[in-house]
């Protein structure tokens, strides 16, 4: 057997030196410029969706005089507070189109950004615990296949083979009758997505301005002229707002109301353990989902809180419900200790589908309402929103997701897909 390669003394010294340097002297991955007086496009929100929009504006449309304005630090909102799951197995054609575009972009994103996003296509498994669940999953699988999206039904025995530690006993409180599996689904590293898009946008000339809060939206004769910020007025004739959780607040600054409500969404992680779960497991009936991170932690979540709010912390009764559901499916996890918990803020529309398009104010566009499905849509959302900002009209992929659908009644009801399957 060949021996493992030895690390040179220089390599060891370099590693120790950088470990103790606290990032001093490290080359910045993106610039931190002061805002210019005026840009062609301003994007409000420095999370994954906003940074992806800026990247694709520059890459696909050649628009580089762009500012991304973030009130805190880059990726410090929902991008840094989600559970990193990606999939495209949505029911309706409109949803399947944009989520599948996003998954396809994810599959080539490390190469496109020259930045490892740690994509892990370990599969996403949705469980069925009764006949109604099974019929709904079969309907969804058939719809996915008609749209060219990989999806399949697994029997109880196949699930047991796929996940040996899961409880498939017919005597359990919630017996598992089967499930649907999207093998191309999985996880990606949330901060790597933000950093990769930020670096790619910066390299193409986009200004990323952190610690710059928008305090007002300037208008003249029904058209946007710029945004007021804590760093002064910044002018632009095109403004895209991508501020998950606070979209209704920004809409209020512009003088109109959005059909979105904000809710806390909680998650938690366990102490790290050896690899035992190499897929993502979800259950709408038991109401929990779980995956294992590369560090060995179990990442656990459930549905949104029952009341509106902007809090970013957890609450005990929600955590108790999550852990009770987890132990129903995996009794082996019952003695694990939880390390930390947190909350994000999600915007949810009445039909559990997003808004991506024009507003009543000329030149002002909103990308919001992703509910619990925002992370998985990040590159597809940015790609479609960039097209909309560049052309003043939506791409066919996001054309169904305009504000007009709430007056025409042509809703895209994805509550079944978004109930707990984040």
C-alpha positions in Angstrom: 0.0 0.0 0.0 1.4 3.4 -0.9 2.1 5.7 2.0 0.2 9.0 2.4 2.0 12.0 1.1 3.8 14.0 3.7 3.2 17.7 4.2 6.4 19.8 3.8 7.7 22.0 6.6 6.9 25.1 4.4 3.3 24.0 4.0 2.9 23.4 7.7 4.4 26.8 8.5 2.1 28.5 6.0 -0.9 26.7 7.4 -0.1 27.8 11.0 0.7 31.3 9.9 -2.6 31.8 8.1 -4.5 30.2 11.0 -3.1 32.7 13.4 -3.4 35.7 11.1 -7.1 36.3 11.7 -7.5 37.1 7.9 -5.1 40.0 8.2 -3.4 40.6 4.9 -5.7 38.3 3.0 -6.7 39.4 -0.5 -10.3 40.6 -0.6 -12.6 38.4 -2.7 -14.7 41.4 -3.7 -14.3 45.1 -3.3 -16.2 47.3 -0.8 -16.5 50.6 -2.6 -18.4 53.7 -1.6 -21.6 54.2 -3.7 -21.5 56.2 -6.9 -24.1 59.0 -7.3 -25.9 57.0 -10.0 -26.1 53.5 -11.5 -28.0 52.0 -14.4 -29.5 49.4 -12.1 -29.7 49.2 -8.3 -30.5 45.9 -6.6 -31.7 46.1 -3.0 -30.7 43.0 -1.1 -27.3 41.4 -0.9 -28.5 37.8 -0.4 -28.2 34.9 -2.9 -31.1 36.1 -5.1 -29.8 39.7 -5.3 -26.2 38.7 -6.0 -27.3 36.1 -8.6 -29.3 38.9 -10.3 -26.3 41.2 -10.4 -24.1 38.4 -11.7 -26.4 37.4 -14.5 -27.1 41.1 -15.4 -23.4 41.5 -16.1 -22.7 38.1 -17.6 -25.8 37.6 -19.7 -26.8 41.1 -20.6 -23.6 43.1 -20.4 -25.0 45.5 -17.8 -22.2 46.2 -15.3 -23.0 49.7 -13.9 -24.9 48.0 -11.1 -24.9 48.4 -7.4 -26.0 45.7 -4.9 -27.1 47.5 -1.7 -27.2 45.4 1.5 -28.3 46.9 4.9 -26.1 44.4 6.8 -23.4 42.1 5.6 -23.5 40.0 2.4 -25.5 36.8 2.8 -26.4 37.6 6.4 -30.2 37.3 6.0 -32.1 34.3 4.9 -29.2 33.1 2.7 -27.2 32.4 5.9 -30.2 31.0 7.8 -31.7 28.4 5.5 -31.2 24.6 5.5 -29.6 24.5 2.0 -31.9 22.0 0.3 -32.3 22.1 -3.5 -34.9 20.3 -5.7 -37.3 20.9 -8.6 -40.1 18.4 -8.0 -42.9 20.9 -8.0 -46.4 20.1 -9.1 -47.5 22.9 -11.5 -45.8 23.5 -14.9 -45.0 27.1 -14.0 -43.2 26.2 -10.8 -41.5 23.2 -12.3 -40.1 25.4 -15.1 -38.3 27.9 -12.9 -37.1 25.4 -10.2 -35.8 23.0 -12.8 -33.9 25.9 -14.5 -32.5 26.7 -11.1 -31.4 23.1 -10.5 -29.8 22.9 -13.9 -27.8 26.1 -13.1 -26.8 24.6 -9.7 -25.4 21.6 -11.5 -22.9 23.7 -13.4 -22.5 26.6 -10.9 -19.1 25.5 -9.4 -17.6 25.6 -12.9 -19.4 28.8 -13.9 -18.3 30.7 -10.8 -15.0 28.9 -10.4 -16.0 28.6 -6.8 -16.8 25.3 -5.1 -20.5 25.5 -4.0 -20.2 22.0 -2.4 -23.2 20.7 -4.4 -24.2 17.3 -3.1 -26.9 15.6 -5.2 -27.7 13.0 -2.5 -31.4 12.9 -3.4 -34.5 14.3 -1.8 -37.1 11.7 -0.4 -40.7 12.7 0.4 -42.5 10.2 2.6 -46.1 9.0 2.5 -47.9 7.9 5.6 -51.4 7.2 4.3 -53.3 6.6 1.1 -53.9 10.3 0.5 -50.2 11.0 0.8 -49.4 8.2 -1.7 -51.9 9.4 -4.2 -50.6 13.0 -4.0 -47.0 11.8 -4.4 -48.0 9.7 -7.4 -49.7 12.7 -9.0 -46.6 14.8 -8.4 -44.3 12.2 -9.8 -46.4 11.9 -12.9 -46.5 15.7 -13.3 -42.7 15.9 -12.9 -42.1 13.2 -15.5 -44.3 15.1 -18.0 -42.1 18.1 -17.5 -38.9 16.1 -18.0 -38.0 16.2 -14.3 -36.6 13.1 -12.7 -38.8 11.6 -10.0 -39.8 8.1 -8.9 -41.9 6.2 -6.4 -40.3 4.0 -3.8 -42.0 1.2 -1.9 -41.6 0.8 1.8 -39.0 -2.0 1.3 -37.1 0.2 -1.2 -37.0 3.0 1.3 -35.7 0.7 4.0 -32.9 -0.4 1.6 -32.2 3.2 0.7 -32.1 4.5 4.4 -31.4 1.5 6.7 -31.8 3.6 9.9 -35.4 4.8 9.2 -38.3 3.3 11.1 -40.5 1.5 8.6 -42.3 -0.7 11.2 -46.0 -1.1 10.3 -46.8 -0.8 14.0 -45.4 2.8 14.2 -47.6 5.7 14.8 -47.1 7.0 11.3 -46.3 3.9 9.2 -44.4 4.6 6.0 -46.3 3.4 2.9 -43.9 4.7 0.4 -42.3 7.9 -0.9 -41.1 9.9 -3.9 -37.5 10.4 -4.7 -35.7 13.0 -6.8 -32.2 11.7 -7.1 -30.8 15.0 -8.6 -32.0 16.9 -5.5 -29.8 17.4 -2.5 -27.9 20.2 -0.8 -25.4 23.0 -1.5 -23.3 25.3 0.7 -25.4 28.5 1.4 -22.5 30.9 2.1 -20.5 29.5 -0.9 -23.5 30.5 -3.2 -23.4 34.0 -1.9 -19.6 34.3 -2.0 -19.4 32.8 -5.4 -22.0 35.1 -7.0 -20.5 38.1 -5.2 -17.0 37.4 -6.5 -18.3 36.7 -10.0 -20.4 40.0 -10.0 -17.5 42.0 -8.6 -15.1 40.7 -11.2 -17.5 42.0 -13.9 -17.6 45.5 -12.4 -20.6 45.3 -10.1 -20.4 47.4 -6.8 -21.3 45.5 -3.7 -22.2 48.0 -0.9 -22.7 46.6 2.5 -23.9 48.3 5.7 -26.1 50.6 3.6 -29.8 50.5 4.5 -32.5 51.8 2.1 -34.7 54.3 3.9 -36.8 55.5 1.0 -37.6 55.0 -2.6 -37.6 58.2 -4.8 -40.2 58.6 -7.5 -41.1 61.2 -10.1 -44.3 61.1 -12.2 -44.9 57.5 -11.4 -41.4 56.2 -12.1 -38.5 55.4 -9.8 -35.5 57.7 -9.8 -33.4 56.2 -7.0 -33.2 55.1 -3.4 -32.5 57.0 -0.2 -30.0 55.2 2.0 -28.0 55.7 5.1 -25.1 56.6 2.8 -27.1 59.2 0.9 -29.2 59.3 -2.2 -28.3 56.8 -5.0 -29.9 57.4 -8.3 -31.1 54.8 -10.9 -33.9 54.5 -13.3 -34.2 50.7 -12.7 -34.4 49.3 -9.2 -34.9 45.6 -8.3 -35.9 44.8 -4.7 -34.9 41.3 -3.4 -35.3 41.5 0.4 -36.8 38.3 1.6 -38.7 38.8 4.8 -39.0 42.6 4.4 -40.5 43.0 1.0 -43.8 44.5 2.3 -41.7 47.1 4.2 -39.9 48.2 1.0 -43.2 48.1 -1.0 -44.7 50.4 1.7 -41.8 52.9 1.0 -42.9 52.9 -2.6 -46.5 53.5 -1.8 -48.2 50.2 -2.6 -49.1 47.0 -0.8 -47.9 43.5 -1.6 -49.8 40.3 -1.2 -47.2 38.8 1.1 -47.0 37.9 4.8 -43.8 37.5 6.8 -43.4 34.5 9.1 -40.5 33.2 11.2 -39.1 29.8 10.0 -37.1 27.9 12.5 -34.3 25.3 12.2 -31.7 23.6 14.4 -28.7 21.4 14.2 -27.5 18.5 16.4 -24.0 17.6 17.6 -21.9 16.1 14.9 -22.0 12.3 14.5 -20.5 9.8 12.0 -22.2 9.7 8.6 -25.5 7.8 8.9 -27.8 9.7 6.6 -26.8 10.3 3.0 -30.0 11.8 1.6 -32.6 14.4 2.5 -35.7 13.1 4.2 -39.0 15.0 4.3 -42.4 14.3 5.8 -45.4 16.6 5.5 -47.6 14.4 7.7 -45.1 14.0 10.6 -43.9 17.5 9.8 -40.1 17.4 9.8 -37.2 17.3 7.4 -33.6 16.3 8.0 -30.3 16.0 6.3 -26.7 15.5 7.5 -24.2 18.1 6.9 -20.6 17.5 5.7 -19.5 18.2 9.3 -21.8 15.4 10.6 -24.5 17.6 12.1 -28.2 16.8 11.5 -29.9 19.8 10.0 -33.5 19.8 11.1 -36.5 21.9 10.2 -40.3 22.0 9.9 -43.0 24.5 8.8 -43.4 28.2 9.4 -44.7 29.6 12.7 -48.4 30.1 13.0 -48.2 33.9 13.5 -46.7 36.7 11.5 -43.4 38.2 12.7 -39.9 39.4 11.9 -38.1 37.5 14.7 -34.9 35.5 13.9 -35.0 33.3 16.9 -36.7 30.0 17.8 -39.5 29.1 20.1 -39.6 26.0 22.4 -42.9 24.5 21.2 -41.9 24.5 17.6 -38.6 22.9 18.4 -40.4 20.3 20.5 -42.6 19.4 17.6 -39.7 19.1 15.2 -37.7 16.8 17.5 -40.8 14.7 18.3 -41.4 14.2 14.6 -37.7 13.4 14.0 -37.7 10.7 16.7 -40.9 9.1 15.1 -39.0 8.6 11.9 -35.5 7.9 13.4 -35.7 6.5 16.9 -31.9 6.1 16.7 -31.6 9.9 17.0 -33.5 10.2 20.3 -30.4 10.6 22.5 -28.6 13.2 20.3 -28.0 16.6 21.8 -29.0 19.8 19.9 -26.3 22.4 19.5 -28.0 25.5 18.2 -31.2 26.8 16.7 -32.2 29.9 14.7 -34.9 31.5 12.7 -35.2 33.2 9.4 -38.0 35.4 8.0 -39.9 34.2 4.9 -42.3 36.1 2.7 -45.3 34.0 1.7 -47.9 34.7 -0.9 -51.5 33.4 -0.7 -50.7 30.7 -3.3 -47.2 29.8 -1.9 -45.6 30.9 -5.2 -43.3 33.9 -5.7 -43.7 37.4 -7.2 -41.1 38.2 -9.9 -41.8 41.2 -12.0 -43.2 44.8 -12.4 -44.8 46.9 -9.7 -47.2 49.9 -10.0 -44.1 52.1 -10.0 -42.4 52.4 -13.4 -38.8 51.0 -13.3 -39.3 49.3 -9.9 -39.4 45.5 -9.8 -39.8 43.1 -7.0 -38.6 39.5 -6.5 -40.2 38.1 -3.3 -42.7 35.7 -1.9 -40.6 32.6 -2.2 -41.8 31.4 1.2 -39.8 28.4 2.3 -38.4 27.6 -1.2 -36.1 30.5 -1.7 -32.7 28.9 -1.5 -33.4 26.2 -4.1 -34.5 28.9 -6.5 -31.5 31.2 -6.1 -29.7 30.9 -9.5 -32.9 30.4 -11.5 -34.5 33.4 -9.8 -31.5 35.6 -10.4 -31.3 34.5 -14.0 -34.9 35.3 -14.7 -35.0 38.5 -12.7 -31.9 39.8 -14.5 -33.7 39.2 -17.8 -36.7 41.2 -16.5 -34.5 44.1 -15.3 -32.5 44.2 -18.5 -35.5 44.1 -20.9 -38.3 45.6 -18.9 -40.4 42.5 -19.5 -40.4 39.1 -17.8 -38.8 36.0 -19.3 -41.4 33.2 -20.1 -40.1 31.4 -17.0 -41.2 34.1 -14.6 -44.1 35.6 -16.6 -46.6 33.5 -14.7 -45.4 35.0 -11.4 -46.4 38.6 -11.8 -48.6 40.6 -9.4 -51.4 40.5 -12.0 -52.3 37.0 -11.1 -53.9 38.2 -7.9 -56.4 40.2 -9.9 -56.9 37.7 -12.7 -57.2 34.8 -10.3 -54.6 32.7 -12.2 -52.9 31.5 -9.1 -50.2 28.9 -8.9 -51.1 26.9 -5.8 -48.0 25.2 -4.5 -49.0 24.8 -0.8 -48.7 21.0 -1.1 -45.0 21.3 -2.3 -44.1 24.0 0.3 -45.9 22.7 3.4 -42.6 21.4 5.0 -40.4 20.4 2.0 -38.0 23.3 2.2 
